[in-house]
Amino acid sequence: MRDERLLLTRDFGLVWWSQMVSQIGDGVSKLALLWFVYSITGSALKTTVIGLLQTLPPIILGPLIGVYVDRLPKKPILIGTDVLRAVLIGLIPCWVAVEGFTVERLYILVLLHAMASAIFGPALTASIPFLVARPQFTAANALLQSTTSLGIVLGPALSGIGIAALGSQEVLCVNALAYLVSASCLLPIRLLGEKLPRAGGNPILSTILDLVEGFRFAFVKQRVIPLLILMAALYTFGASAFATLFPVFGKKMLGLGPVEVGYLWSALGVGLFLTSIRLVGMTEWELSKRVDVVATSCAICGVALCGLVWASDRLVAALLMGIIGGGKGALTPIAWGVLQEITPRHMIGRVLALYTTGAMASAITGMVIFGWITQEFGERTSVISIGLILLATAVAAATFSRSVRAHRVMPASVDRIEGTSG
């Protein structure tokens, strides 16, 4: 299949390797950040602050970021934010003395790093239509998600070993090199057909008009996009809380140390990777079938989460984590692929930013609520509740799929849109 040969193309292959390196670095630092905070505070709520800080910039700045992703060349944005992230999350922790490395300073670094990542994410996703042909959009998203899964497989395992041997602060320094290598991979890429709008007029007024144009397209002209945003919001409400609180669940509920938690997180990455590879073959499926895949995967993920509560054996826990990872892997590549198909190229950044803003707003709410549930009612109650949220997402996706079939809600306007978007 041609989708399986995407990695052999020059530009997309370079982007894939760039993400492969940076995602491993992310996997290394994510566990180190969460473990660092929880080890010195002993508070699940304070641990969730890391997740909250990582989601605030996409919520607050998301629509505005989308406007400038559409206006500015995407390649310099990608390279610049990679270099900035290398400085923030990698080099600065190496320069700060151990006794001066407080939780408050860490929170500031995480917030600034999250702001750079909030720019990088929409710019990368908005670049896909300029890297591959339309029938390959979902496949390209799935292959990029495979780098996330490989980062989860390798990063936390390396992080757990590093934390045990060196300490969480030293582990953070590894990320600087990862981001710099990622930026160097992006230097030779070409975004074919990228056309930037001409600057002119009042910059504030033009920004407002661009925002209004994006909102009107997403929420007035389209029926599919609001449904995708609602489905993603329900999903991230539970899934993001589980990812943020997993070191707490592993330590308190399963009695694991950093190395074992890292291995379990890696098992989640294995499941995510397998689902990502399987999605490559679904890139040209009709919309209802792709949404059915989302419904099935969320249902499996919800059941596995509930089963994790009673997993007394570590091998069983690892198997369930792999199933959870596989269940989490379907929604994002499919949703992004549909958005890229139905959105004109000149406003893809704004639409993707709106989608991300809705998902992240729900994620931050879920982190707060489940952090409180964990603190007040215990880890098992929190995990079961998250599992029920994923089951509710499966029901919502199945309802969406039936609506698509009944009303023939399909991205049929793609050809017309492409003809008008240059």
N, C-alpha and C positions, 0 to 999 in steps of 0.2 A: 504493500500500500504506500501511496505517496506520503501519507501523514507520518509513517514510520521513518521516512527519509528526511524529516525536517532537521534533525540534528546534523545531517551532512551538508546542509546549506551553510554558506559562509557566515552570513549575518546572524541568523537565528542561532546557529551553533555557538557563536561567540557570546551571545546573550545568555544562552543556556549555561555555558561554562562560568560566565560571570556570576550568575545566580547560584550555581553550585558551590562556588567558593564562599560567597558571602553568607549563604544559608547555613553552611557548616559553622562559620564563625558565629552566626546568630544562635545556633543551637548550643554552642559552647557557652556563650555569654548569658543566655536566657536563664538556664538553670543556676548559673553562678550568681546572677542578680537576685533571683528569688530566694536561693539558699542563704545568701549573705544577709538579707533583711530578716528572714525568719529566724536565723541562728542567733542574731543579736537582739531581737525584739521579742521572740516567742509569741508573736501576735499574728493571727490569720488576717485580721483586718489591715494591719500595717503592711503585710505582704501583698495584699490586693492593691495597695497604693501603686505598686510598680505597674500592674496591669492598667490601673486607672490613668496613670500618667501617659502610658503608651497609646491610649485610645482618645485622650482629650484633643490633641491637635487635629486628627481627622474630623472630629465632630465640629470643632469651633472654626477651623480654617478650610474644611473640605470643599465647600462650594467655590470659595475664592481661589483655592489652589487649582480647581478644575478650569477656571477661566484662564489662568496663566499657563497651564499645561497646553491648552488649545492655542494660545497666542504665541508661545515661545518655542524655539527648537528643542526637541525632547532629548536629543543626545547630550548636549551640555548639561541639562538638568540632571540626567542620570549620573554622569561622571562627577559633577560637582557635589551632589548629595552623598555619593559614596565616599568621597574624600572627607567631607564634613563628618560623616559618621565614624570614619576611622579615627579622627582627632578626638571626637567626643567620648566614644565608648571604649576606645582602645588606648590612645596615648595618654589622655589625662589621668586615668587611674594609675598608670605607671609612674607619673610624675608626683602624685600626691603621697605623702608619707602615710604609713599605716595608721599612726595615731591621729592623723588629721582627716582620715577618710570616714566621715560620719554618714549616717543614713540620710540626713538632710542634703548633703552635697551629692550623694548618689541620686536622690530624687531629682535634683536640678539637671544632672547629666542625662538621666533617663528622659526627662521632658524635652530637652533640646534634641536628643537623639531621635525621639518620637516625631518631632517637628520635621526633621530631615526625612525620616521614613515616610511621613505623611505626604511629602512631595514626591518621593521616589516611586511609591506604589502606583498612583494614578498615571504617572509619566510612563512607567514600564508597560502597564496594561494598555494605555492609549497608543503605544508604539506597535502593538501586535498587527493592526491593519496595514502598517507600512513595512512589515517584515515578511508576512505570509499572505497567501490568497484566502479569500473569504471561506471556502469550504474547509480550511484548515484551522479556523479560529479556535474551536473547542479543543482540538488536538494540541495546538500551541500552548493554550492555557494549561492543559493537563500536563504537558511536558515541563512547563515552568513550575507547576505545583510539585512535580516529581523531585525537583531540586529542594523544595521545602521539606519533603518527606525524607530525602537522603540526609539533609541537614539535621532532622530530628533523629534519624537512626545513628549517625556518627557523632553529632555535636554533643548531646547530653552524656553519652557514654564517655567521651573524652573529657567532658566537663566534670563528671563525677570523679573520675580518676585524678584529674587535676586538682579539684577541691580537696580531696583526701590527701594528696601528696604535697600541694603547695599552698592552697588557700584560695578563696573565691576572688580576692582582689587581683592576684597574679593571673588568674584565668582570664579575666576581662581584657588583659593586655593582648591576648592572642587575636582579638577581633580587629585590631588596627591593621595588621598585615592582611587579613582576609578581605577587608573592604578595599585596601589599596590594590590588591591583585584583581579584585572585581572591577575596579575602575579602569585598570589597564586593559582588561579584556574588551571593554566597551569602546576604547579609543578607535579601532578600525571599522566599526559597524557603519552601515549606510541605511537610512530610512528612505526608501524609494517612494516618490509621489507625495512627500510631505509638503503642503502648501500653507504658509502662515498668513493670517489676515493682515491687511495693511493697517498700520497704526494711524490714528487721526482723530480729531475732535477732542472733547473734554475727556480725560482719562477716567474720572470718577463716573461720569454719565455712561461712557462706553462700557465700563465694568458692570454697572447696574443693568444695562440693556442686555449684555451677554448673560448675566445671571438669570434674568427674566426669560430669555430665549431658552436656556437650558431647562428651567423649571417648567415652562409651557410644553416643551417637547416631551419631557419625562412624565408629567402628571396630567396633561390635557390631551395631547395628541396620541399618546400611547396607552393601551390597556394592559400590556404585558409588564411594563417596567414597574408600576406600583405594586403589582402582585409579587414580582421578584424581590422587591425591597422588603415587603412585609414578611415574606418567607425567610429571607436572610436575617431579618431582625429577630424573628422568633428563634432561629437556629443559633445565632451568636449570643443570645441572651443566656443560653445554657452552656454552649461549647466553650466560649471564652472564659467563663468562670471556672470551668473544669481545668482548662489549660493553666490558668493563673494559680489556682489553689492546689494543683496536683502535688507539688512538693509537700504541702501540708497533709494531704490525704495519704501520701506514701509514708511519711514519717509517723503520723499519729494513728492512722487506720490500719496500715499494713506493717508497721514497725520496721521500716527500712532506713538505711543510711543513704548518703549521697550517691555512692556507687550503684546501689541497687535501684534507686529512683532513676538514675541516668539510664540504666539498662531497660527499665520498664518504659521510659519515655522513648527509647530507641525502638522498642517493640511497637509502640504506636506509630512511629515513623515507617516501619515496614508495611503495616496495613495501609497507610496513606499512599505509599509508593505503589503498591500493587493496584490500588484503585485508580491512581493517576495513569498508570500504563494502560489499564483496561479502557479508560475513557478515550484514549487515542482512537480506538476503533469505532467510537460512537459519535464522532464529530459531525457526520452528516445525517444523523437520525432526526426524525421530525420532532417538534417541540414536545408533544405530549409524551413520547417515549423517553425523552431525556428527563422530563420531570418525574416520570415513574421511577427512573433510576434514583433520583434524589429521595423520593418517598421511601423506597425500599431500604436505601442505605441509612437514612435517619432512623427508621424503625429498628434495624439491626443494632445501630449504635446505642439507642435508648435501652434496649434489652440488655446489651452487654454491660452498660454502665450500672444498671441495677444488679446484675450478677457480680460485679466487682466487689460489692459490699460484703458478700459471703465468700469471697475467695481467700481461703486460708493457706493455700499452697502457692508459692511464688511462680511456679510454672503455669498454673492456671491463671494467675493474675497477668502474666506476660501474654498468654494467649488471648485473654479478654482485652488487653490493651491493644493488641494487634487488630482485633475485630473493631474496637472503637475507632482506631485510626482509619481503617478501611471505610467505616461508616461515615466518617467526617470528610472523606475525600471527594465526594461527588458534587456537592452543591456549588462551590465557588467556580471551578472551571466551566461548568455548564451555564451558570448564570452570566459569567463574564462573556462567554461565547455568544449567548443570545443578545446581550447588550451590544456587543461589537457588530453583530449582524444587522441589527435594526436601527442603529444610530449613525447619522451622517458623520463622516470623518472629521469635519470641522468642529464638532461639538462632543466628540467621544470623551474628552477629558472631563467635561462638566457632568455628563451623565454618569460616568463611572465614579466621580467624586460624590455625587448625590447618593448613589447606591452605597458607597463606603460609609458616608456620613450616617445614613439610616442604620446600617449594620453596627457601626461602632457606638452609636448612641444607645442602642439596645445592649451591646456588650458591656458598656460601662455600668448600666443599670443592673445587669446580671451579676457583675463582679461585686457590687456593693451589697446587693441582696443576699447572694450566696456566701459572701464573706461574713455577713451578720448571722446567717443561718448556721454556718460552721462554728462560729464563736459561741452562739447561744444554745444550739441544739445538737451539735456534734457533727463529725465528718460523715457518718453513715446517712444521716437524714439529708445532708446537703447533696451527696452523690445520688441518692435515689430521686431527689427532686429534680436534679439536672437530667437524669434519665427520662423522667416523665416529660420534661420540656422537649427533649429530642423526639419522643413519641408523638407529642402534639405537633411538632414540625412535620413529621411523616404524614399525619392526618391532613394538615394544611396543604402539603405538596400533592397528595392524592386528590384532594378537592380541586386544586388548581388544574391538575391534569384532566379531570373530568370536564371542567369548564372549557378547557382548550378544545377537547373533542366535540363538546356540545355546540359551541359557538364558532368553531373553526378559527380560534384566535391564533394566528400564525404570523411569523415575521415575513408576511408576504410583500411588505413595502420595501424590502431590501433592494431589489433591482431599481426601483424608482428612486430611492434615496441615493444609491450609488451614482446614479446619473446626474444628480443635482449637487453632489458634494465634492466633485473634483477628484 
